[in-house]
Amino acid sequence: MPVALVTGAAVGFGRGLARVFGRAGHSLALIDTRAELDATADELRRLGTEVLAVRGDVTDDTTLRSLVEQTIRTYGTIDVLINNAGQVRFTPIDAPIDTAITHLEELWRVNTRAPYVLGRLVIPHMIEAHSGHIINIATDHIHTCGFPDALSHEGSESCAWSGAPRRPLGPGPFDAYDASKWALNGLTQTWAHELRKHGIRVNNICLGATDSEMMREAVLVGRGRPATQQEIDSWMPTEAVADVVLQLHAEGSNGRSGDNVGIWLGHPIVLPPPHPVLGRRG
Ligand SMILES: NC(=O)c1ccc[n+]([C@@H]2O[C@H](COP(=O)([O-])OP(=O)(O)OC[C@H]3O[C@@H](n4cnc5c(N)ncnc54)[C@H](O)[C@@H]3O)[C@@H](O)[C@H]2O)c1
């Protein structure tokens, strides 16, 4: 049975990924700090999915080492690592410098450093298996296409969304968040290139507004009120987007690598054609 390791799987998009990959026949290794992880794991086990659930913090290297060791001991392999656990901070441009620095460092630890460390721990096992896939969950704010303004893509051959309107980038208070996610482009590009000869793929998901605890909290903090039902209904459902991630994974060993897969509001929730950063392998 294929094995998926998903971080931040207690609620939100990570739980959607766990459900979708579990239903598709993967055994799961899940990690999260939140108590809801137990309920998520129980729900999946009732559906017949094998689940290793670890309550822990992805910013703790000892926890990550132990997670990888336990996963290998339990299942013998890791076919796909999904670096999903993430956090957001609102850092208005007039925020005190100490707050801005704290936000940058907190987000660096969870959004950038943890995917790096976990990737580095998993990669040797994937090299040994000569296969594997690392998927980093980023944000549409960092999609490497049409930055910094909306561009007409008319006639573009290299853009998967040629002819579609470019989603706006993250506004002001997201500078630290966006920086932490932009760094994933560096990891994805370099790993995709370096690991290609080992049969390992690496891709980013550049996610738009998806219904999750984070989105609801973002509205509460950003607008000072809970999200309206109309707003919630306008966001993408977690499992529909997770299904696109599954399709990306299902491209298999000859599938794309080094791509920024964009899924955001205003587009159909479908897997776009490969953005030929590295092109197709094989
Ligand atoms: N929801 C969106 O609209 C949206 C848009 C763009 C990108 N994203 C990204 O998608 C990913 C999932 O976000 P979400 O919306 O589901 O958020 P969420 O807050 O609803 O869920 C995130 C999960 O990650 C866990 N987590 C956070 N920090 C952790 C840590 N240090 N150790 C272990 N677990 C930790 C949380 O406990 C939670 O269960 C994040 O990386 C986020 O940046 C989300």
PDBQT file of the ligand as one rigid body, heavy atoms in Angstrom, charges set to zero:
ROOT
HETATM    1  N1  LIG A 301      -6.955  28.016   3.659  1.00  0.00    +0.000 N 
HETATM    2  C1  LIG A 301      -6.470  28.785   2.719  1.00  0.00    +0.000 C 
HETATM    3  O1  LIG A 301      -7.198  29.554   2.098  1.00  0.00    +0.000 OA
HETATM    4  C2  LIG A 301      -5.000  28.738   2.365  1.00  0.00    +0.000 A 
HETATM    5  C3  LIG A 301      -4.566  29.526   1.307  1.00  0.00    +0.000 A 
HETATM    6  C4  LIG A 301      -3.235  29.477   0.937  1.00  0.00    +0.000 A 
HETATM    7  C5  LIG A 301      -2.366  28.619   1.582  1.00  0.00    +0.000 A 
HETATM    8  N2  LIG A 301      -2.797  27.871   2.627  1.00  0.00    +0.000 N 
HETATM    9  C6  LIG A 301      -1.824  26.972   3.260  1.00  0.00    +0.000 C 
HETATM   10  O2  LIG A 301      -2.410  25.693   3.385  1.00  0.00    +0.000 OA
HETATM   11  C7  LIG A 301      -1.866  25.032   4.524  1.00  0.00    +0.000 C 
HETATM   12  C8  LIG A 301      -3.009  24.536   5.396  1.00  0.00    +0.000 C 
HETATM   13  O3  LIG A 301      -3.725  25.669   5.852  1.00  0.00    +0.000 OA
HETATM   14  P1  LIG A 301      -5.199  25.619   6.432  1.00  0.00    +0.000 P 
HETATM   15  O4  LIG A 301      -5.932  26.710   5.801  1.00  0.00    +0.000 OA
HETATM   16  O5  LIG A 301      -5.732  24.237   6.399  1.00  0.00    +0.000 OA
HETATM   17  O6  LIG A 301      -4.858  26.065   7.932  1.00  0.00    +0.000 OA
HETATM   18  P2  LIG A 301      -5.510  25.557   9.296  1.00  0.00    +0.000 P 
HETATM   19  O7  LIG A 301      -5.010  26.515  10.343  1.00  0.00    +0.000 OA
HETATM   20  O8  LIG A 301      -6.964  25.410   9.137  1.00  0.00    +0.000 OA
HETATM   21  O9  LIG A 301      -4.822  24.144   9.489  1.00  0.00    +0.000 OA
HETATM   22  C9  LIG A 301      -3.416  24.071   9.650  1.00  0.00    +0.000 C 
HETATM   23  C10 LIG A 301      -3.084  22.852  10.463  1.00  0.00    +0.000 C 
HETATM   24  O10 LIG A 301      -1.660  22.843  10.660  1.00  0.00    +0.000 OA
HETATM   25  C11 LIG A 301      -1.400  22.613  12.044  1.00  0.00    +0.000 C 
HETATM   26  N3  LIG A 301      -0.156  23.245  12.445  1.00  0.00    +0.000 N 
HETATM   27  C12 LIG A 301       0.148  24.558  12.439  1.00  0.00    +0.000 A 
HETATM   28  N4  LIG A 301       1.375  24.740  12.962  1.00  0.00    +0.000 NA
HETATM   29  C13 LIG A 301       1.844  23.523  13.304  1.00  0.00    +0.000 A 
HETATM   30  C14 LIG A 301       3.044  23.075  13.889  1.00  0.00    +0.000 A 
HETATM   31  N5  LIG A 301       4.011  23.930  14.245  1.00  0.00    +0.000 N 
HETATM   32  N6  LIG A 301       3.216  21.749  14.092  1.00  0.00    +0.000 NA
HETATM   33  C15 LIG A 301       2.245  20.865  13.746  1.00  0.00    +0.000 A 
HETATM   34  N7  LIG A 301       1.071  21.242  13.205  1.00  0.00    +0.000 NA
HETATM   35  C16 LIG A 301       0.878  22.563  12.981  1.00  0.00    +0.000 A 
HETATM   36  C17 LIG A 301      -2.588  23.252  12.766  1.00  0.00    +0.000 C 
HETATM   37  O11 LIG A 301      -2.718  22.761  14.088  1.00  0.00    +0.000 OA
HETATM   38  C18 LIG A 301      -3.735  22.888  11.845  1.00  0.00    +0.000 C 
HETATM   39  O12 LIG A 301      -4.284  21.632  12.149  1.00  0.00    +0.000 OA
HETATM   40  C19 LIG A 301      -0.954  26.054   5.225  1.00  0.00    +0.000 C 
HETATM   41  O13 LIG A 301       0.379  25.822   4.879  1.00  0.00    +0.000 OA
HETATM   42  C20 LIG A 301      -1.436  27.386   4.664  1.00  0.00    +0.000 C 
HETATM   43  O14 LIG A 301      -0.432  28.370   4.694  1.00  0.00    +0.000 OA
HETATM   44  C21 LIG A 301      -4.097  27.910   3.031  1.00  0.00    +0.000 A 
ENDROOT
TORSDOF 0
